[in-house]
């Protein structure tokens, strides 16, 4: 069953404080570009884990693949 | 979580600690079974860094236990000196920035200049 990239976008933005996300995908494979001030000072591994953690066991299952690019957001 | 005997997990843990560079992937370096694994292998091979490779496909428990150990849900997973470096996205990013060279102990081509020069500029 296809998953709407918009759903991933809203869940990332709801799940990570201050996150802005752009998600594209074909319903199974997705690419997410996420920026958040919550990423400040974290390693890339830790930043990507925060994104994966939003979806838990859905990764690899309902969400077949999620490619992630994270950036630290400027504090406005 | 109880520390019951788990031969599969122990085998994976020893493989991670015994191999300075080890890639858990779908398929083999000669015949990768997934685009993400293929890209990661290509990067490692382009650096001429010898690495151990484990195909996770033959037994679903490999992936299950690996992800339990690493806390990382996707494949591939690259470990250097016993530490998870990342999956395909992170390895590619590190390759492009030159960080992967230093992480692998190679003569670095351009290492990343300073930490977060962009954020400093933007604040000024």
Backbone of each chain as ProteinMPNN parsed JSONL, in Angstrom:
{"seq_chain_A": "XXXXXXXXXXXXXXXXXXXXXXXXXXXXXXXXXXXXXXXXXXXXXXXXXXXXXXXXXXXXXXXXXXXXXXXXXXXX", "coords_chain_A": {"N_chain_A": [[0.842, -1.198, 0.0], [0.56, 2.152, -0.891], [2.314, 4.938, 0.488], [1.726, 8.259, 1.45], [3.888, 10.893, 0.711], [3.422, 13.311, 1.981], [2.364, 12.564, 4.395], [4.569, 11.547, 5.735], [6.084, 13.836, 5.892], [4.481, 15.493, 7.605], [4.531, 13.947, 9.912], [7.236, 13.87, 10.598], [7.666, 16.565, 11.086], [5.991, 16.921, 13.214], [7.086, 15.214, 15.037], [9.727, 15.916, 15.614], [11.201, 18.469, 17.363], [10.76, 21.73, 16.197], [11.218, 21.063, 13.558], [11.564, 21.258, 10.005], [10.453, 19.759, 7.108], [11.031, 18.333, 3.909], [9.611, 16.053, 1.848], [9.916, 13.621, -0.605], [8.754, 11.075, -2.846], [7.881, 7.761, -4.066], [5.822, 6.469, -2.936], [6.754, 4.229, -1.761], [9.548, 4.298, -1.64], [11.411, 6.85, -0.219], [12.624, 10.233, 0.007], [13.911, 12.329, 2.372], [14.404, 15.627, 3.354], [15.529, 17.23, 6.035], [15.408, 19.827, 8.349], [16.36, 21.095, 11.484], [16.52, 22.839, 14.56], [16.942, 21.254, 16.649], [18.854, 19.461, 15.932], [21.273, 20.499, 16.446], [24.646, 20.257, 17.345], [24.588, 17.51, 17.361], [25.762, 14.296, 16.19], [25.832, 13.151, 12.763], [24.814, 10.582, 12.609], [23.22, 10.509, 14.933], [21.381, 12.489, 14.312], [20.092, 11.408, 12.058], [19.037, 9.16, 13.262], [17.089, 10.281, 14.894], [15.194, 10.979, 13.013], [14.555, 8.484, 11.874], [13.494, 7.343, 14.158], [11.015, 8.478, 14.409], [9.41, 6.891, 12.907], [9.802, 4.275, 13.665], [9.262, 0.8, 13.618], [8.093, 0.859, 11.164], [9.863, 1.519, 9.231], [11.484, 0.016, 6.573], [9.454, -1.664, 6.361], [6.415, -0.846, 6.033], [7.229, 1.622, 5.125], [9.311, 1.431, 2.718], [11.925, 2.312, 2.007], [13.867, 4.923, 3.297], [15.504, 7.695, 2.571], [17.736, 9.98, 3.954], [18.49, 13.386, 4.568], [19.999, 15.595, 6.659], [19.981, 18.838, 8.16], [21.256, 21.378, 10.279], [19.064, 23.659, 11.627], [18.959, 27.191, 11.427], [18.704, 29.223, 14.273], [15.936, 31.163, 14.607]], "CA_chain_A": [[0.0, 0.0, 0.0], [1.406, 3.334, -1.04], [2.31, 5.91, 1.577], [1.795, 9.621, 0.931], [5.036, 11.634, 1.245], [2.923, 14.361, 2.879], [2.186, 11.979, 5.726], [5.895, 11.481, 6.363], [6.464, 15.217, 6.19], [3.817, 15.987, 8.815], [4.946, 13.2, 11.109], [8.585, 14.324, 10.975], [7.563, 17.913, 11.653], [5.333, 16.805, 14.525], [7.874, 14.376, 15.944], [11.021, 16.507, 15.958], [10.962, 19.868, 17.708], [11.24, 22.767, 15.286], [11.672, 20.504, 12.279], [10.928, 21.501, 8.717], [10.837, 18.631, 6.268], [10.536, 18.168, 2.549], [9.671, 14.618, 1.568], [9.46, 13.192, -1.916], [8.812, 9.622, -2.902], [6.976, 7.09, -4.994], [4.855, 5.696, -2.169], [7.489, 3.168, -1.062], [10.893, 4.818, -1.407], [11.266, 8.277, 0.049], [13.783, 11.037, 0.371], [13.509, 13.397, 3.28], [15.385, 16.644, 3.719], [14.986, 17.706, 7.299], [16.24, 20.743, 9.12], [15.808, 21.365, 12.809], [17.493, 23.349, 15.528], [17.183, 20.154, 17.593], [19.999, 18.685, 15.467], [22.515, 21.208, 16.783], [25.607, 19.574, 18.201], [24.492, 16.048, 17.268], [26.423, 13.676, 15.045], [24.9, 12.808, 11.683], [24.136, 9.35, 13.024], [22.181, 10.833, 15.911], [20.341, 13.249, 13.621], [19.306, 10.49, 11.226], [18.285, 8.289, 14.16], [15.888, 11.007, 15.334], [14.2, 10.892, 11.936], [14.091, 7.091, 11.819], [12.721, 7.027, 15.358], [9.633, 8.93, 14.22], [8.641, 5.848, 12.224], [10.008, 2.981, 14.32], [9.336, -0.433, 12.831], [7.54, 1.046, 9.818], [10.991, 1.606, 8.306], [11.837, -1.303, 6.05], [8.224, -2.422, 6.231], [5.45, -0.01, 5.313], [8.083, 2.585, 4.439], [10.336, 0.494, 2.279], [13.239, 2.933, 2.145], [13.822, 6.357, 3.598], [16.809, 8.317, 2.455], [17.637, 11.16, 4.818], [19.527, 14.401, 4.62], [19.657, 16.488, 7.763], [20.789, 20.039, 8.363], [20.895, 22.127, 11.477], [18.354, 24.889, 11.28], [19.369, 28.401, 12.133], [17.719, 29.695, 15.227], [15.4, 32.415, 14.052]], "C_chain_A": [[0.875, 1.245, 0.0], [1.236, 4.298, 0.14], [2.498, 7.295, 0.968], [2.992, 10.359, 1.553], [4.609, 12.739, 2.218], [2.747, 13.852, 4.305], [3.53, 11.951, 6.464], [6.338, 12.876, 6.781], [5.808, 15.687, 7.491], [4.273, 15.243, 10.054], [6.341, 13.599, 11.558], [8.486, 15.679, 11.668], [6.896, 17.888, 13.024], [6.244, 16.116, 15.536], [9.195, 14.968, 16.385], [10.819, 17.997, 16.199], [11.562, 20.819, 16.666], [11.632, 22.268, 13.907], [10.857, 21.023, 11.102], [11.392, 20.381, 7.815], [10.262, 18.771, 4.869], [10.689, 16.693, 2.222], [9.141, 14.355, 0.16], [9.524, 11.674, -1.941], [7.75, 9.06, -3.814], [5.929, 6.261, -4.254], [5.507, 4.563, -1.394], [8.905, 3.608, -0.699], [10.788, 6.33, -1.265], [12.616, 8.939, 0.281], [13.288, 12.177, 1.234], [14.673, 14.342, 3.51], [14.811, 17.346, 4.937], [15.935, 18.707, 7.931], [15.548, 21.017, 10.444], [16.902, 21.934, 13.692], [17.812, 22.261, 16.558], [18.384, 19.302, 17.182], [21.332, 19.289, 15.919], [23.391, 20.381, 17.714], [25.533, 18.055, 18.128], [25.291, 15.534, 16.072], [25.361, 13.369, 13.99], [24.099, 11.562, 12.035], [22.97, 9.68, 13.949], [21.039, 11.597, 15.25], [19.451, 12.322, 12.798], [18.469, 9.564, 12.104], [17.006, 8.966, 14.626], [14.791, 10.908, 14.277], [13.649, 9.469, 11.841], [13.16, 6.784, 12.99], [11.269, 7.488, 15.259], [8.786, 7.774, 13.687], [8.835, 4.452, 12.793], [10.05, 1.826, 13.342], [8.689, -0.297, 11.456], [8.644, 1.139, 8.771], [11.374, 0.199, 7.863], [10.585, -2.153, 5.834], [7.252, -1.609, 5.378], [6.185, 1.07, 4.512], [9.31, 1.808, 3.978], [11.745, 1.072, 2.427], [13.076, 4.415, 2.383], [15.241, 6.889, 3.586], [16.726, 9.671, 3.16], [18.797, 12.118, 4.588], [19.114, 15.394, 5.695], [20.553, 17.719, 7.748], [20.324, 20.707, 9.647], [20.217, 23.405, 11.045], [18.937, 26.04, 12.061], [18.283, 28.746, 13.136], [17.238, 31.055, 14.728], [15.137, 33.407, 15.179]], "O_chain_A": [[1.809, 1.368, 0.793], [0.149, 4.438, 0.701], [3.327, 7.483, 0.078], [3.1, 10.442, 2.777], [5.336, 13.064, 3.157], [2.944, 14.579, 5.278], [3.616, 12.283, 7.646], [6.887, 13.076, 7.864], [6.483, 16.215, 8.375], [4.391, 15.833, 11.128], [6.612, 13.664, 12.757], [9.126, 15.917, 12.692], [7.189, 18.717, 13.886], [6.186, 16.394, 16.734], [9.736, 14.572, 17.418], [10.318, 18.706, 15.326], [12.735, 20.707, 16.311], [12.31, 22.977, 13.163], [9.641, 21.201, 11.186], [12.584, 20.079, 7.755], [9.15, 19.264, 4.681], [11.788, 16.147, 2.313], [8.059, 14.812, -0.209], [10.252, 11.059, -1.162], [6.851, 9.764, -4.273], [5.232, 5.449, -4.861], [4.903, 3.998, -0.482], [9.397, 3.33, 0.394], [10.16, 7.004, -2.082], [13.592, 8.308, 0.685], [12.36, 12.898, 0.867], [15.785, 13.915, 3.82], [13.752, 17.971, 4.876], [17.135, 18.453, 8.032], [14.327, 21.152, 10.518], [18.067, 21.554, 13.581], [18.825, 22.335, 17.254], [18.882, 18.51, 17.982], [22.384, 18.664, 15.787], [22.932, 19.873, 18.737], [26.333, 17.372, 18.767], [25.473, 16.237, 15.078], [24.164, 13.331, 14.278], [22.893, 11.483, 11.801], [21.86, 9.18, 13.761], [19.871, 11.386, 15.578], [18.225, 12.427, 12.829], [17.34, 9.217, 11.755], [15.963, 8.323, 14.744], [13.611, 10.771, 14.601], [12.439, 9.266, 11.74], [12.172, 6.065, 12.843], [10.396, 6.954, 15.942], [7.594, 7.685, 13.979], [8.097, 3.535, 12.434], [10.783, 1.863, 12.354], [8.729, -1.237, 10.662], [8.419, 0.88, 7.589], [11.564, -0.694, 8.689], [10.637, -3.214, 5.212], [7.275, -1.684, 4.15], [5.816, 1.387, 3.382], [10.23, 1.56, 4.757], [12.649, 0.396, 2.918], [12.252, 5.077, 1.752], [16.058, 6.585, 4.456], [15.762, 10.415, 2.98], [19.944, 11.698, 4.434], [18.022, 15.961, 5.65], [21.725, 17.651, 7.375], [19.161, 20.612, 10.04], [20.728, 24.143, 10.203], [19.357, 25.887, 13.208], [17.093, 28.578, 12.869], [18.027, 31.963, 14.468], [14.684, 34.524, 14.926]]}, "seq_chain_B": "XXXXXXXXXXXXXXXXXXXXXXXXXXXXXXXXXXXXXXXXXXXXXXXXXXXXXXXXXXXXXXXXXXXXXXXXXXXXXXXXXXXXXXXXXXXXXXXXXXXXXXXXXXXXXXXXXXXXXXXXXXXX", "coords_chain_B": {"N_chain_B": [[15.752, -5.798, 28.865], [16.75, -9.141, 28.615], [19.812, -10.871, 29.211], [20.089, -13.267, 27.687], [21.545, -16.169, 26.178], [22.589, -15.639, 22.92], [23.402, -16.713, 20.076], [23.487, -15.738, 17.424], [23.499, -12.96, 17.725], [25.86, -12.689, 19.16], [27.722, -13.596, 17.287], [27.536, -11.628, 15.333], [28.335, -9.427, 16.799], [31.015, -10.145, 17.359], [32.036, -10.167, 14.783], [31.853, -7.465, 14.158], [33.617, -6.369, 16.021], [35.988, -7.6, 15.362], [36.699, -6.892, 12.789], [38.213, -4.18, 11.293], [37.019, -2.566, 9.339], [33.812, -3.011, 8.376], [31.095, -4.011, 6.418], [27.676, -4.361, 6.467], [25.389, -5.679, 4.311], [23.013, -5.904, 1.544], [23.23, -8.636, -0.415], [26.347, -9.269, -2.1], [29.662, -7.749, -2.314], [30.47, -8.205, -4.945], [28.097, -8.812, -6.174], [25.814, -6.878, -5.515], [22.592, -6.62, -3.966], [20.9, -4.542, -3.861], [20.307, -1.118, -4.501], [21.23, 0.805, -2.647], [23.093, -0.57, -1.135], [24.842, -1.199, -3.191], [25.824, 1.319, -3.945], [27.196, 2.07, -1.65], [29.181, 0.12, -1.465], [30.561, 0.742, -3.813], [31.691, 3.204, -3.205], [33.446, 2.53, -1.088], [35.115, 0.789, -2.433], [36.242, 2.514, -4.275], [37.942, 3.906, -2.716], [39.907, 2.174, -2.225], [40.051, 0.781, 0.128], [40.408, -1.987, 2.105], [37.71, -4.077, 3.063], [35.508, -5.91, 5.212], [32.664, -7.843, 4.333], [29.264, -8.535, 4.958], [26.606, -10.438, 3.966], [23.29, -9.849, 4.498], [21.02, -11.064, 3.686], [20.627, -13.955, 3.54], [19.58, -14.93, 5.981], [16.941, -13.868, 7.891], [17.272, -13.251, 10.549], [19.744, -12.135, 10.874], [19.615, -9.45, 10.077], [17.719, -8.563, 11.882], [18.991, -8.925, 14.401], [21.269, -7.386, 14.004], [20.224, -4.785, 13.692], [19.167, -4.511, 16.2], [21.468, -4.398, 17.716], [22.764, -2.128, 16.677], [20.886, -0.125, 16.678], [19.893, 0.935, 14.404], [17.818, 1.172, 11.647], [18.027, 0.478, 8.919], [19.551, -1.035, 5.971], [22.366, -0.612, 3.877], [24.848, -0.998, 6.563], [27.631, 0.545, 7.819], [30.478, -0.171, 9.665], [33.204, 1.123, 11.472], [36.11, 0.452, 13.179], [34.57, -0.777, 15.175], [32.465, 0.962, 15.554], [29.313, 2.256, 14.532], [29.186, 3.88, 11.52], [27.422, 4.729, 9.581], [24.639, 4.594, 7.239], [23.891, 4.285, 3.747], [23.306, 6.999, 2.949], [24.729, 8.647, 4.78], [27.33, 7.701, 4.476], [27.785, 8.424, 1.809], [27.588, 11.228, 1.991], [29.728, 11.738, 3.725], [31.795, 10.852, 2.194], [31.782, 12.664, 0.103], [32.443, 14.991, 1.464], [34.941, 14.471, 2.355], [35.292, 13.486, 4.84], [35.047, 10.774, 5.136], [37.42, 9.651, 4.312], [39.201, 10.341, 6.39], [37.902, 9.068, 8.481], [38.37, 6.472, 7.797], [41.005, 6.328, 8.111], [42.641, 7.108, 6.029], [44.996, 8.788, 3.876], [44.052, 11.952, 3.79], [42.132, 13.513, 1.351], [40.724, 16.72, 0.692], [39.847, 17.655, 3.868], [36.924, 18.473, 5.804], [36.608, 21.938, 6.184], [36.304, 24.081, 8.567], [34.357, 23.685, 11.529], [31.004, 23.948, 10.837], [30.976, 26.502, 9.239], [29.09, 27.888, 7.872], [26.867, 28.425, 9.496], [27.958, 30.239, 11.22], [28.57, 32.408, 9.566], [25.974, 33.106, 8.812], [24.946, 34.063, 11.114], [26.202, 36.396, 11.527]], "CA_chain_B": [[16.117, -6.919, 27.988], [17.554, -10.116, 29.338], [21.069, -11.241, 28.553], [20.113, -14.69, 27.404], [22.514, -16.499, 25.154], [22.07, -15.367, 21.592], [24.57, -16.983, 19.227], [23.487, -14.88, 16.248], [23.944, -11.629, 18.126], [27.28, -12.765, 19.515], [28.499, -13.723, 16.054], [27.564, -10.316, 14.688], [29.173, -8.56, 17.613], [32.445, -10.435, 17.16], [32.413, -9.724, 13.437], [32.029, -6.008, 14.209], [34.81, -5.984, 16.769], [37.212, -8.183, 14.797], [37.028, -6.306, 11.493], [38.311, -2.717, 11.398], [35.999, -1.98, 8.47], [32.883, -4.073, 7.998], [29.847, -3.526, 5.823], [26.537, -5.272, 6.387], [24.741, -5.245, 3.071], [22.173, -6.868, 0.845], [24.037, -9.192, -1.488], [27.794, -9.285, -1.888], [30.3, -6.661, -3.06], [30.497, -8.569, -6.363], [26.724, -8.818, -6.688], [24.929, -6.235, -4.544], [21.197, -6.911, -4.28], [20.109, -3.345, -3.584], [21.018, 0.067, -4.956], [21.903, 1.493, -1.546], [24.289, -1.373, -0.843], [25.752, -1.074, -4.335], [26.492, 2.629, -3.894], [28.12, 2.089, -0.527], [30.312, -0.714, -1.877], [31.32, 1.457, -4.839], [32.478, 4.233, -2.528], [34.539, 1.89, -0.362], [36.072, 0.245, -3.406], [36.947, 3.615, -4.923], [38.971, 4.372, -1.782], [40.894, 1.111, -2.079], [40.167, 0.376, 1.524], [39.861, -3.335, 2.252], [36.64, -4.152, 4.057], [34.768, -7.166, 5.31], [31.272, -7.643, 3.955], [28.348, -9.581, 5.377], [25.315, -10.424, 3.282], [22.267, -10.079, 5.529], [19.816, -11.659, 3.09], [20.362, -15.391, 3.701], [18.833, -15.256, 7.194], [16.325, -12.634, 8.398], [17.702, -12.948, 11.918], [20.961, -11.309, 10.832], [19.201, -8.055, 10.062], [17.025, -8.304, 13.137], [19.956, -8.782, 15.494], [22.151, -6.268, 13.678], [19.524, -3.54, 14.006], [19.039, -4.446, 17.655], [22.773, -3.988, 18.233], [23.182, -0.803, 16.219], [19.825, 0.866, 16.795], [19.78, 1.534, 13.066], [16.825, 0.28, 11.043], [18.154, 0.168, 7.501], [20.727, -1.686, 5.419], [23.578, -1.131, 4.529], [25.409, -0.372, 7.759], [29.088, 0.492, 7.812], [31.136, -0.019, 10.964], [34.651, 1.308, 11.46], [36.628, 0.29, 14.538], [33.511, -1.169, 16.097], [31.431, 1.986, 15.68], [28.474, 2.494, 13.362], [29.447, 5.14, 10.825], [26.151, 5.125, 8.992], [24.145, 3.872, 6.084], [24.281, 4.815, 2.443], [23.255, 8.475, 2.877], [25.806, 9.246, 5.57], [28.597, 7.336, 3.839], [27.939, 9.268, 0.619], [27.864, 12.599, 2.433], [31.078, 11.786, 4.287], [32.718, 10.67, 1.074], [31.852, 13.92, -0.633], [33.072, 16.043, 2.262], [36.299, 14.072, 2.703], [35.331, 12.921, 6.196], [35.157, 9.319, 5.104], [38.841, 9.353, 4.216], [39.807, 10.377, 7.715], [37.279, 8.03, 9.31], [38.97, 5.195, 7.422], [42.442, 6.425, 8.346], [43.354, 7.266, 4.762], [45.534, 10.107, 3.574], [42.84, 12.677, 3.442], [41.895, 14.591, 0.415], [40.3, 17.854, 1.501], [38.976, 17.434, 5.01], [36.025, 19.607, 5.95], [37.399, 23.064, 6.669], [36.057, 24.261, 9.991], [33.019, 23.255, 11.912], [29.846, 24.799, 10.582], [31.273, 27.895, 8.904], [27.898, 28.523, 7.314], [26.007, 28.972, 10.535], [28.627, 31.424, 11.77], [28.33, 33.487, 8.61], [24.58, 33.531, 8.816], [24.614, 34.758, 12.352], [26.823, 37.725, 11.513]], "C_chain_B": [[17.035, -7.887, 28.718], [18.769, -10.504, 28.515], [21.107, -12.74, 28.337], [21.099, -14.943, 26.285], [21.878, -16.346, 23.776], [23.22, -15.485, 20.594], [24.638, -16.048, 18.014], [24.003, -13.494, 16.602], [25.425, -11.634, 18.474], [28.157, -12.842, 18.283], [28.625, -12.369, 15.358], [28.467, -9.374, 15.468], [30.657, -8.862, 17.44], [32.89, -9.999, 15.78], [32.684, -8.219, 13.436], [33.326, -5.65, 14.937], [36.092, -6.521, 16.139], [37.627, -7.561, 13.469], [37.042, -4.783, 11.572], [37.286, -2.008, 10.52], [35.082, -3.108, 8.022], [31.559, -3.477, 7.542], [28.811, -4.644, 5.84], [25.667, -4.785, 5.241], [23.78, -6.302, 2.549], [22.943, -7.348, -0.371], [25.507, -9.141, -1.116], [28.407, -8.112, -2.654], [30.329, -6.945, -4.563], [29.105, -8.493, -6.977], [25.779, -8.211, -5.654], [23.472, -6.43, -4.955], [20.299, -5.708, -4.044], [20.949, -2.133, -3.957], [21.8, 0.772, -3.861], [23.18, 0.751, -1.17], [25.312, -1.219, -1.955], [26.522, 0.242, -4.27], [27.532, 2.677, -2.789], [29.371, 1.278, -0.848], [31.197, 0.054, -2.864], [32.216, 2.524, -4.208], [33.686, 3.608, -1.827], [35.595, 1.372, -1.333], [36.868, 1.366, -4.06], [38.06, 4.146, -4.018], [40.063, 3.333, -1.578], [41.107, 0.693, -0.644], [39.588, -1.02, 1.648], [38.77, -3.345, 3.32], [36.011, -5.532, 4.056], [33.324, -6.873, 4.945], [30.445, -8.828, 4.42], [27.03, -9.392, 4.63], [24.24, -10.761, 4.316], [21.074, -10.86, 4.99], [19.569, -13.136, 3.423], [19.534, -15.742, 4.929], [18.259, -13.973, 7.791], [16.777, -12.255, 9.807], [18.951, -12.076, 11.934], [20.567, -9.836, 10.924], [18.549, -7.652, 11.383], [18.008, -8.033, 14.277], [20.883, -7.596, 15.253], [21.486, -4.949, 14.074], [19.319, -3.388, 15.505], [20.346, -3.953, 18.277], [23.039, -2.519, 17.917], [22.14, 0.275, 16.474], [19.586, 1.585, 15.484], [18.895, 0.632, 12.225], [17.125, -0.197, 9.628], [19.482, -0.494, 7.158], [21.122, -0.897, 4.166], [23.918, -0.401, 5.837], [26.918, -0.567, 7.728], [29.622, 0.737, 9.222], [32.624, 0.164, 10.754], [35.117, 1.291, 12.911], [35.505, 0.061, 15.547], [32.376, -0.179, 16.247], [30.628, 2.096, 14.395], [28.801, 3.865, 12.779], [28.166, 5.637, 10.172], [25.727, 4.194, 7.888], [24.581, 4.586, 4.822], [24.332, 6.348, 2.417], [24.451, 9.105, 3.573], [27.154, 8.941, 4.939], [28.832, 8.21, 2.594], [28.291, 10.705, 1.001], [29.297, 12.735, 2.943], [32.125, 11.633, 3.202], [32.906, 12.004, 0.356], [32.569, 15.008, 0.15], [34.519, 15.714, 2.62], [36.397, 13.447, 4.09], [35.534, 11.42, 6.202], [36.62, 8.887, 5.04], [39.466, 9.322, 5.612], [39.207, 9.317, 8.62], [37.918, 6.671, 9.031], [40.486, 5.217, 7.598], [43.244, 6.528, 7.059], [43.927, 8.666, 4.685], [44.375, 10.937, 3.058], [43.054, 13.591, 2.255], [41.146, 15.618, 1.261], [39.381, 17.485, 2.662], [38.041, 18.631, 5.116], [36.773, 20.735, 6.658], [37.233, 23.28, 8.17], [34.668, 23.722, 10.283], [32.007, 24.346, 11.579], [30.173, 26.257, 10.271], [30.021, 28.639, 8.436], [27.043, 29.162, 8.403], [26.633, 30.224, 11.156], [28.35, 32.626, 10.866], [26.917, 34.038, 8.71], [24.212, 34.316, 10.068], [25.153, 36.189, 12.329], [25.955, 38.764, 10.816]], "O_chain_B": [[17.994, -7.47, 29.367], [18.749, -10.468, 27.285], [22.052, -13.409, 28.756], [21.445, -14.033, 25.533], [20.787, -16.851, 23.509], [23.915, -14.512, 20.301], [25.722, -15.616, 17.622], [24.827, -12.92, 15.89], [26.158, -10.706, 18.13], [29.221, -12.224, 18.234], [29.693, -12.013, 14.858], [29.256, -8.624, 14.893], [31.473, -7.942, 17.379], [34.008, -9.509, 15.618], [33.626, -7.752, 12.796], [34.047, -4.742, 14.523], [37.167, -5.962, 16.355], [38.782, -7.687, 13.062], [36.024, -4.161, 11.878], [36.746, -0.971, 10.905], [35.523, -4.05, 7.364], [30.992, -2.585, 8.173], [29.036, -5.728, 5.302], [25.26, -3.624, 5.205], [23.738, -7.43, 3.038], [23.271, -6.558, -1.257], [25.858, -8.985, 0.054], [27.764, -7.541, -3.535], [30.223, -6.019, -5.368], [28.95, -8.153, -8.15], [25.032, -8.932, -4.992], [23.149, -6.41, -6.142], [19.075, -5.836, -4.029], [22.162, -2.124, -3.751], [22.897, 1.278, -4.1], [24.217, 1.365, -0.918], [26.51, -1.119, -1.694], [27.728, 0.274, -4.511], [28.61, 3.246, -2.958], [30.486, 1.698, -0.54], [32.423, 0.021, -2.766], [33.357, 2.718, -4.628], [34.808, 4.097, -1.955], [36.796, 1.495, -1.097], [38.046, 1.188, -4.369], [39.01, 4.764, -4.498], [41.029, 3.572, -0.853], [42.205, 0.3, -0.251], [38.416, -1.235, 1.339], [38.9, -2.693, 4.357], [35.986, -6.227, 3.04], [32.817, -5.785, 5.215], [30.863, -9.979, 4.297], [26.427, -8.319, 4.665], [24.274, -11.825, 4.934], [20.207, -11.274, 5.761], [18.416, -13.539, 3.574], [18.845, -16.762, 4.924], [19.018, -13.077, 8.16], [16.681, -11.097, 10.212], [19.191, -11.355, 12.902], [21.106, -9.08, 11.732], [18.787, -6.57, 11.921], [17.88, -7.055, 15.013], [21.24, -6.883, 16.19], [22.108, -4.101, 14.713], [19.299, -2.272, 16.024], [20.334, -3.188, 19.241], [23.484, -1.76, 18.779], [22.467, 1.461, 16.485], [19.124, 2.726, 15.47], [19.183, -0.557, 12.094], [16.536, -1.179, 9.176], [20.414, -0.505, 7.963], [20.215, -0.528, 3.419], [23.359, 0.647, 6.16], [27.415, -1.689, 7.626], [29.267, 1.716, 9.879], [33.24, -0.545, 9.959], [34.593, 2.014, 13.758], [35.501, 0.639, 16.634], [31.422, -0.436, 16.98], [31.185, 2.037, 13.299], [28.702, 4.883, 13.465], [27.864, 6.83, 10.209], [26.348, 3.163, 7.629], [25.517, 5.385, 4.829], [25.297, 6.927, 1.917], [25.107, 9.99, 3.023], [28.023, 9.81, 4.87], [29.948, 8.676, 2.361], [29.18, 11.317, 0.409], [29.989, 13.706, 2.64], [33.208, 12.213, 3.281], [34.024, 12.414, 0.046], [33.234, 15.86, -0.44], [35.244, 16.569, 3.128], [37.449, 12.939, 4.476], [36.109, 10.857, 7.133], [37.009, 7.885, 5.64], [40.176, 8.379, 5.962], [39.912, 8.727, 9.438], [37.998, 5.822, 9.919], [41.169, 4.246, 7.274], [44.393, 6.089, 7.0], [43.436, 9.599, 5.321], [43.799, 10.645, 2.01], [44.03, 14.337, 2.18], [40.956, 15.391, 2.456], [38.251, 17.048, 2.442], [38.337, 19.695, 4.572], [37.491, 20.494, 7.628], [37.977, 22.695, 8.958], [33.917, 23.355, 9.379], [32.145, 25.5, 11.986], [29.698, 27.156, 10.966], [29.912, 29.856, 8.585], [26.56, 30.284, 8.257], [25.927, 31.147, 11.563], [27.956, 33.698, 11.324], [26.69, 35.248, 8.695], [23.285, 35.126, 10.067], [24.639, 37.073, 13.013], [26.341, 39.929, 10.723]]}, "name": "protein", "num_of_chains": 2, "seq": "XXXXXXXXXXXXXXXXXXXXXXXXXXXXXXXXXXXXXXXXXXXXXXXXXXXXXXXXXXXXXXXXXXXXXXXXXXXXXXXXXXXXXXXXXXXXXXXXXXXXXXXXXXXXXXXXXXXXXXXXXXXXXXXXXXXXXXXXXXXXXXXXXXXXXXXXXXXXXXXXXXXXXXXXXXXXXXXXXXXXXXXXXXXXXXXXXXXXXXXX"}
